[in-house]
């Protein structure tokens, strides 16, 4: 048989096989063959099996499963937005108390001292003075962020959308140490860059928040850093050239929601986020997800279903999502007892579960090229850290956390609930400029983690722990690429025998 005849024969054979497959498939669907043949019974239906004869209970069961799965993903997606709304509501309350004559939105809440055990934010750093502001760009218009020259120290002003995704960083790494004016505009703004503006930054959502962080060195005059805080300003573009920084009064009642920290009902959670995302819409890149969520009554301006079995399915989906968050926090991935940080933390590129976990553990996290966060829950033997035991963390010579110039690293002690720990020497962190910190004769550095003062290391190397389970956070601001790419990783925390 020549090549042409062979090819013709092969094509005819293939055609017959395709037709036979289509017929068998049709037979399977029309007669229920795949369902009824005992030899074809499986624990799960075949991928292409479907039925058109479900009874009412079976239909409800299928709908419930669908709604539950959608609600799970929607809860994970909306979780950062809920936290954003909660913090916005508390921000407005705080601003009304501290500056009753000013419009809350557009002003700053400045933390004038380093964090202490009285600080109520989870996992606060004890390295920088903080500042926070919220702006409703679609109501307040474009605003100008002005920063002074900040030399020879780390600083950043992070711009976050309504999901705490960092969409711009102004600071040491990105814009340098010189002063500058930056115009922040709402989504879709088409204006021209005014003279004196260094850069236009378009926000992906109508409501944004800003975090300022300025490094405070050990024993440094705190007034110097407070002065820098005061020089970071936000001004409506319409008033900027007139040297008038005041924001016009707007109605912010939509954000003033009491007792958000007591919210536990998942239906209330979705009602709140449905309303909030109707004011500050998700970015266009998330449209396909939002359209999926809308099929369950979740999303901007949507109304949740009221039918009992649908309501129960949505509650179940929220519970599944929270269980997934808890499992992710507990299960890692871990390396040397440290939770491996996602390189997409603080970025819109993170998946919905990683986003939710990041904001649960440390709200407002910076992206990995700005800061890396390593959280230690376990020792080198995979046992949870316990302050009734003694531990040692040793960095080999030349293996301290690698950071860029003006970057820094620190090790912070928290209790099992992620709050700072009261201790007799009032030390909450260890970092290179900690008073009395001493390297070993071989150039390595050993840090003692325990409740009582150690006898085998200098007091300057002691980070006091509570008499209970505890968590350690290693922060590195302006990390080098070796850290970002995972080539450098913290050594294991070892229990002292």
Secondary structure, DSSP 8 states (H G I E B T S, - for coil): --HHHHHHHHHHHHHHHHHHHHHHHHHHHHHTHHHH-GGG--SS--TT---S---HHHHHHHHHHHHHHHHHHHHHHHHHHHHHHHHHHHHHHHHHHH-TTS-STT--EE--S---TT--STT--SSEEEEEEEEEHHHH--EEEEE----SS-EEEEEE-TT--EEEEEETTTT-SS-EEEEEE-TT------TT-SEEEE-SSSEEEEEEEEE--TT--HHHHHHHHHH-EEEEHHHHTTT---------GGG--TTGGG---HHHHHHHHHHHHHHS---GGGHHHHHHHHTTT-STT-----SHHHHHHHHHHHHHHHHHHHHHHHH--EETTEE---TTTTSTTS-HHHHHHHHHHSTT---TTTEEEEEE-B-TTS-B-BTTS-EEEEE-TT-S--EEEEEEEEEEEEETTS-B---TT---EEETT-TT----TTS-EEEEEESS--SSS-GGGEEE--SSBEEEEEEEEEE-HHHHTTSS-----EE--
